[in-house]
Amino acid sequence: MKPSFFEVRIPSGVDASELAGVLEGSDFLGAWEQDGLIRLYWQGAREDILEKVSIGLRQMGMELSREVMALFEVKVQDWNAQWAASVQPVRVGRRFLIRPSWSSPAIPDGAIELIVDPQQAFGTGHHATTQLLLEWLEDVEWHPGARVLDVGTGSGILCMGALRLGATSALGIDIDSTAIACAKGYARTNHFHDDLEFAVMRLVEVPRQDYSVILANVDRRTLLALCRDFSRLRSAKTSLVLSGILQEDQEEIRTAYQAEGWRYEGNRTRDDWVAIQFGVPSAGDSSSGSDSKYAISAS
C-alpha cells in the first residue's frame, strides 16, 4: 500500500521552526512557511492530525480554532512536485542568488550562487530568519583564518554563504541526522570540500576553538536553553548572531545573553522577526551597543 501524505495549513503568527520541534515524531515530516500560511506535512493516518497540531500549539502557549486549520491529502505522485513548486529562485541581500537545481535563472555579475533543493531541512533562503543572517554575513570584513560555527545548521546554507564571502572554515552542527545528511548533499552540489564540515552534534560537545563568528537560527526556547553553552565557546573577538526570534521575544533573549556576559551590539528586523548581534566586552567596557550598529569585522 502506498503511504498517505497530508498537509495542514494554519495562519502565520507562530514560529514555524519551534512548532516543528514540538511536533517532531515519526509521522511528522516538516514545516514550510509561505504566503502568510504555515504548511505542516505528515505521513500516515489522517486521524488525530489536527488534534496533534492543537496540542503542539498549546505547548507553545497558543490556542487556534479548528475552523482556521485546513487539512488536505496530497497524492503520492504529487508529493515531490508540490515541494518543488514551492521553491523558486530568490535574491538575498546584495549578492546571494539561491536557486533549486531545476531552475536556471540568469546569474548577475558578482552574484554568489547557491543551489539548494527543498528537502526535510530548514534553510532554503526564503525565510526572513535565514535572510537576516545571510545579509549580516555580507557586512562582515573577513580576515584570513576566520572560523564560523553554525548551530542548528539545517541545510547548511549559512556555512556555505560564509565561505563564499571569505571565511576560511565553517562547522555546521545539528541534532537532526536528516538535516546533516541534507547539508552534506548540498555541500557536494555546491563544490565545497575540506573547508566545510557538518556533524550530528550538540552544542555542548563542540570543541573549544577561536570562532570568529557563531550563528544560530533556531527557536526561542532553544536559544534560552543554550545561552550558557554559547558562552563557553566565545573568545576575545567572537561575534554571536542569533535569529529565529520573534520581535516580541527579543528583550527576553537580549537580557538572558547579557546576563551571560555578552555585549549587545545591535539588531536587524524583517516582518515579525529579528536577528540580534552580540560581541565580547573589552576590559572596562560597560556599553550595550546600539540598534544602528550591525557590520563588524571577524578575525
C-alpha positions in Angstrom: 0.0 0.0 0.0 1.3 3.4 -0.9 1.8 5.8 2.0 -0.6 8.7 2.5 0.7 12.3 2.9 -1.2 15.2 4.4 -0.8 18.9 4.6 -2.2 21.1 7.4 -2.4 24.8 6.8 -2.6 27.3 9.6 -2.2 31.1 9.7 1.3 32.5 10.3 2.0 34.2 13.6 3.8 31.3 15.2 7.4 30.3 14.9 7.3 27.5 12.3 10.6 26.0 13.4 9.6 26.0 17.0 6.3 24.4 16.2 8.1 21.8 14.1 10.3 21.0 17.0 7.2 20.5 19.2 5.5 18.2 16.7 8.6 16.2 15.8 7.8 12.5 15.6 7.8 9.5 13.3 4.8 10.7 11.2 5.7 14.4 11.1 7.8 15.4 8.0 8.4 19.1 8.3 7.0 22.6 8.0 7.1 25.3 5.4 6.0 29.0 5.7 4.7 30.7 2.5 2.2 33.3 1.6 1.0 34.0 5.1 0.5 30.3 5.9 2.4 27.7 7.8 2.2 24.3 6.0 2.8 21.2 8.1 3.4 17.9 6.4 2.6 14.5 7.7 2.8 10.9 6.5 0.5 8.2 7.8 -3.1 8.1 9.1 -5.4 11.1 8.8 -6.9 10.6 12.3 -5.9 13.0 15.0 -3.6 15.1 12.9 -5.5 18.4 13.8 -5.6 17.3 17.4 -1.8 16.9 17.4 -1.4 20.4 15.9 -3.7 21.8 18.6 -1.7 20.1 21.3 1.6 21.4 19.9 0.3 24.9 19.8 -1.0 24.7 23.4 2.5 23.6 24.5 3.7 26.8 23.0 1.1 28.8 24.9 -1.2 29.4 21.9 -4.8 28.4 21.0 -6.0 28.2 17.5 -9.6 27.3 16.5 -10.0 24.2 14.3 -12.1 26.4 12.0 -8.9 28.2 10.8 -7.0 24.9 10.2 -7.2 23.2 6.8 -6.3 19.6 6.2 -5.5 18.3 2.7 -4.5 14.9 1.4 -1.5 15.0 -1.0 -1.4 12.3 -3.7 1.9 10.4 -3.6 2.6 11.3 -7.2 2.2 15.0 -6.4 4.4 15.0 -3.3 7.8 15.8 -4.8 6.1 18.1 -7.4 4.4 20.1 -4.6 7.7 20.6 -2.8 9.4 21.6 -6.0 6.7 24.1 -6.9 7.0 25.8 -3.5 10.6 26.9 -4.1 11.7 29.4 -6.7 15.0 31.3 -7.1 15.4 34.1 -4.6 17.8 37.0 -4.3 19.0 37.7 -0.8 21.0 40.8 0.2 23.3 42.4 -2.3 25.0 39.2 -3.7 23.2 35.9 -2.9 21.2 34.1 -5.6 19.7 30.9 -4.1 18.0 28.5 -6.5 16.8 25.0 -6.8 18.7 22.7 -9.2 15.8 22.6 -11.7 15.8 26.4 -12.2 18.4 28.2 -14.4 18.0 32.0 -14.0 20.5 34.5 -15.3 23.3 34.9 -12.8 24.2 38.6 -12.3 27.9 39.6 -12.3 29.4 39.2 -8.8 26.5 37.1 -7.5 27.1 34.3 -5.2 25.0 31.3 -6.4 23.9 28.6 -4.0 21.9 25.6 -5.2 19.5 24.3 -2.6 16.6 21.9 -3.3 13.7 21.6 -0.8 14.1 18.6 1.4 13.4 17.8 5.1 15.7 20.5 6.4 15.1 24.2 7.2 17.0 26.9 5.4 16.4 27.3 1.7 16.9 31.0 1.9 13.3 32.0 1.5 12.5 32.7 5.2 13.2 36.1 6.8 15.2 34.5 9.6 17.7 33.0 7.2 17.9 36.1 5.0 18.7 38.3 8.0 21.8 36.2 8.8 22.9 36.0 5.1 22.7 39.8 4.9 24.6 40.2 8.1 27.4 37.9 6.7 27.7 40.2 3.7 28.7 43.0 6.1 31.5 41.1 7.8 35.0 42.2 7.0 36.6 38.7 6.6 40.2 38.1 7.5 42.4 35.0 6.9 41.7 32.3 9.5 38.2 33.3 10.2 36.3 30.3 11.6 32.5 30.0 11.6 30.2 27.8 13.8 26.6 27.4 12.8 24.3 25.9 15.4 21.2 24.2 14.2 22.6 24.3 10.7 19.6 22.8 8.9 20.5 22.9 5.2 24.0 24.4 5.9 23.2 27.4 3.8 24.7 29.9 6.3 28.0 28.0 6.4 28.2 27.9 2.6 27.3 31.6 2.4 30.1 32.5 4.9 32.7 30.5 3.0 31.7 32.1 -0.3 32.1 35.5 1.3 35.6 34.9 2.7 35.5 32.8 5.8 38.4 30.2 6.0 36.5 27.3 7.5 33.0 26.5 8.8 31.4 23.9 11.0 27.7 23.3 11.0 26.1 21.2 13.7 22.6 19.9 14.2 20.9 17.2 16.4 18.9 16.1 13.4 20.7 13.5 11.3 18.4 14.1 8.4 19.4 17.8 8.3 23.1 16.9 8.4 22.6 14.4 5.5 20.9 17.1 3.5 23.6 19.7 4.3 26.3 17.3 3.2 24.5 16.7 -0.1 24.2 20.5 -0.6 27.9 20.9 0.1 28.7 18.4 -2.6 26.3 20.0 -5.1 27.9 23.4 -4.5 31.5 22.0 -4.7 32.7 22.6 -1.1 35.5 20.5 0.3 37.6 20.3 3.4 36.9 23.8 4.5 33.3 22.8 5.3 32.3 20.2 7.9 28.9 19.1 9.1 28.3 16.9 12.1 25.4 15.5 14.2 26.4 17.1 17.5 25.1 19.0 20.4 26.5 22.4 21.2 27.9 21.2 24.5 30.0 18.7 22.5 31.7 21.3 20.2 35.4 21.5 20.9 36.6 24.9 22.1 38.3 26.9 19.4 38.6 30.5 18.4 35.4 31.0 16.5 35.3 34.4 14.8 31.5 34.1 14.1 28.9 31.9 15.8 25.5 31.8 14.2 22.2 30.2 15.4 18.9 30.3 13.6 16.7 28.3 16.0 13.7 28.9 18.1 13.4 31.0 21.3 13.3 28.1 23.7 16.4 26.6 22.2 18.3 29.9 22.3 17.4 30.3 26.0 18.5 26.8 26.8 21.8 27.1 25.0 22.8 30.5 26.4 25.5 29.2 28.8 26.9 26.8 26.2 27.5 29.6 23.8 29.4 31.5 26.4 31.8 28.5 26.8 32.9 28.9 23.2 33.5 32.7 23.0 36.9 34.1 22.5 38.2 37.7 22.6 36.8 38.6 19.2 33.8 36.3 18.8 30.7 37.7 17.2 27.5 35.8 18.1 24.4 36.4 15.9 21.1 34.9 16.8 18.0 34.6 14.6 14.7 32.8 14.7 13.4 35.3 17.2 10.0 37.0 17.1 10.2 40.7 17.8 8.1 40.3 20.9 10.7 37.9 22.4 13.9 39.9 21.7 14.1 41.6 25.1 14.0 38.3 26.8 16.8 36.9 24.6 18.8 40.1 25.0 18.5 40.1 28.8 19.5 36.4 29.0 22.6 36.8 26.9 23.8 40.0 28.5 23.5 38.2 31.9 26.0 35.6 30.5 28.5 38.4 29.7 27.7 39.1 26.1 27.6 42.7 24.9 24.6 43.7 22.8 25.8 45.2 19.5 22.6 45.7 17.6 19.8 44.0 15.6 18.1 43.8 12.3 14.4 43.2 11.7 12.2 41.9 8.9 8.5 41.3 9.1 7.9 39.8 12.6 11.5 38.6 13.0 14.7 40.0 14.5 18.3 38.9 14.4 20.4 40.0 17.4 24.2 40.6 17.4 26.4 40.2 20.5 30.1 40.7 21.0 32.6 40.2 23.8 33.2 43.3 26.0 36.7 44.6 26.3 38.2 45.3 29.7 36.2 48.0 31.5 33.6 48.2 28.7 30.0 48.6 30.0 28.4 49.7 26.8 25.4 48.0 25.4 25.7 48.9 21.7 23.0 50.5 19.6 20.4 49.3 17.1 22.2 51.1 14.3 25.5 49.1 14.6 25.5 45.9 12.7 28.5 45.4 10.4 31.6 44.0 12.2 35.0 42.6 11.5 35.7 38.9 12.0 39.2 37.8 12.8 
